[in-house]
Amino acid sequence: MAPDTCPCGLGEPYHACCGRFHAGQSAPTAETLMRSRFSAFAVGDVAYLLRSWHPSTRPRELELDPDLRWVRLEVLGGTGGGLFDTEGTVEFRAHYREGGRPGTMHEHSRFLRDAGHWVYVGPV
């Protein structure tokens, strides 16, 4: 079941924010794609995660940990990744809870525009 408010942290309704990208609309910037991928982890949308991953680094399959709950995202910065760019980076801190304990994942991610669509490549 989709949440009312989008997990990406922008405060918008899920269906009008990252939900539209999960449904097939293309993310316009690298940061938007990164936020939509965080939301996909939060709502368990494995198909979107694989679809938005660059073919050269995409795993053959992806299994999400059912004990891990993604709860908050902080975007720390980035380079490029705009409407007219072909590559970009986004640095973020993703907060989660696992077994009742809080944790964080910090990553500086690389994104490319592939066939007109932003895709996640991997850590810088």
GILINQUI-V869365 format. One record per residue. N is the residue number from 1. BURIAL is + if it has 9 or more other C-alpha atoms within 8 Angstrom, else -. Layout:
N|BURIAL, N|BURIAL
This chain:
1|-, 2|-, 3|-, 4|-, 5|-, 6|+, 7|+, 8|+, 9|+, 10|-, 11|-, 12|+, 13|+, 14|+, 15|+, 16|-, 17|+, 18|+, 19|+, 20|+, 21|+, 22|+, 23|-, 24|-, 25|-, 26|-, 27|+, 28|+, 29|+, 30|+, 31|+, 32|+, 33|+, 34|+, 35|+, 36|+, 37|+, 38|+, 39|+, 40|+, 41|+, 42|+, 43|+, 44|-, 45|+, 46|+, 47|-, 48|+, 49|+, 50|+, 51|-, 52|+, 53|+, 54|+, 55|-, 56|-, 57|-, 58|+, 59|-, 60|-, 61|-, 62|-, 63|-, 64|-, 65|-, 66|-, 67|-, 68|+, 69|+, 70|+, 71|+, 72|+, 73|+, 74|-, 75|-, 76|-, 77|-, 78|+, 79|-, 80|-, 81|+, 82|+, 83|-, 84|-, 85|+, 86|-, 87|+, 88|+, 89|+, 90|+, 91|+, 92|+, 93|+, 94|+, 95|+, 96|+, 97|+, 98|+, 99|-, 100|-, 101|-, 102|-, 103|-, 104|-, 105|-, 106|-, 107|-, 108|+, 109|+, 110|+, 111|+, 112|+, 113|+, 114|-, 115|-, 116|-, 117|+, 118|+, 119|+, 120|+, 121|+, 122|-, 123|-, 124|-
